[in-house]
Amino acid sequence: MIKAALAFVFVVAACGGDDGSSNNTQMDAAGSAAACTGAVYDVCTDNAQCNSQNCHFYQQSNFTVCTQACSATNPCPNDSSGNPGQCNNMGICKPAAANNCTR
């Protein structure tokens, strides 16, 4: 009984929890990218696919992602690499890369 309880605690600890700092990279059971949910930096084709209602094409990086407004007092969330997105001259967040998800 004690071994079973310890095994359960170990499994729960190994799985960890979501502390809000995840990088939005989700995989399904087959190991492929999960469906995009409209989170910041998810791939998109129009504003309706984004929780923020802001889908933006970054020409130099050649990707289109959901983004959000940013400023000195409202910094960008982390991108899929774990680094903060960059607040560009238009006042919107730009990640180094899009989240690993599919539409």
C-alpha positions in Angstrom: 0.0 0.0 0.0 2.8 2.4 0.9 4.6 1.6 -2.4 1.5 2.3 -4.4 1.0 5.7 -2.6 4.6 6.6 -3.2 4.4 5.6 -6.9 1.3 7.8 -7.2 3.0 10.8 -5.6 6.0 10.3 -7.9 3.9 10.3 -11.0 1.9 13.4 -9.9 5.2 15.2 -9.1 6.8 14.2 -12.4 3.8 15.5 -14.4 3.9 18.9 -12.7 1.3 21.5 -12.9 0.6 24.5 -15.1 2.0 27.6 -13.4 1.0 29.9 -16.2 4.5 30.0 -17.7 4.0 27.4 -20.3 5.3 28.0 -23.8 2.0 27.0 -25.5 3.7 24.1 -27.3 1.2 21.3 -27.1 1.5 17.8 -28.6 -1.2 15.2 -29.1 -0.7 11.5 -28.3 0.8 10.9 -31.7 3.5 13.5 -31.1 2.2 16.0 -33.7 1.2 19.6 -32.9 -2.1 20.1 -31.2 -4.8 22.3 -32.6 -4.3 26.1 -32.1 -6.6 27.5 -29.5 -6.3 31.2 -30.3 -3.7 31.9 -27.6 -1.1 34.6 -28.1 1.5 33.5 -30.8 -0.8 30.7 -32.2 -0.9 30.5 -36.0 -3.9 32.3 -37.5 -5.4 33.4 -40.8 -7.8 36.0 -39.5 -8.7 38.0 -36.4 -11.7 35.7 -35.5 -9.2 32.9 -34.8 -7.5 34.8 -32.0 -8.7 35.3 -28.4 -7.3 38.9 -28.7 -9.1 39.4 -32.1 -5.6 40.5 -33.4 -4.1 38.3 -36.1 -0.9 39.8 -37.6 1.4 38.9 -40.5 5.1 39.6 -39.7 6.6 39.9 -43.2 10.3 39.7 -42.3 9.7 36.6 -40.2 7.2 35.2 -42.7 4.6 34.0 -40.2 1.1 35.1 -39.1 0.2 34.8 -35.5 -2.3 35.9 -32.9 -0.8 38.8 -31.0 -1.8 41.4 -28.4 -1.1 45.1 -27.6 2.0 45.9 -25.5 3.6 48.9 -23.9 6.2 49.7 -21.3 3.6 48.9 -18.6 2.1 45.9 -20.5 5.0 43.7 -21.6 4.7 40.8 -24.0 4.2 37.2 -22.7 6.9 34.6 -23.4 7.0 32.9 -26.8 7.5 29.2 -27.5 11.2 29.5 -26.9 10.5 30.8 -23.3 11.7 34.3 -24.1 9.5 37.4 -23.9 8.0 38.5 -27.2 9.2 41.8 -28.5 7.0 44.9 -28.3 7.4 46.4 -31.8 7.0 50.0 -33.1 3.3 49.3 -33.7 2.7 48.5 -30.1 2.0 44.7 -30.6 3.9 41.7 -29.4 6.1 39.8 -31.9 7.5 36.3 -31.0 10.7 34.8 -32.4 8.5 32.0 -33.8 4.9 30.9 -33.8 3.6 28.4 -31.3 3.8 24.8 -32.4 0.1 24.2 -33.2 -2.0 23.6 -36.3 -5.1 25.2 -37.8 
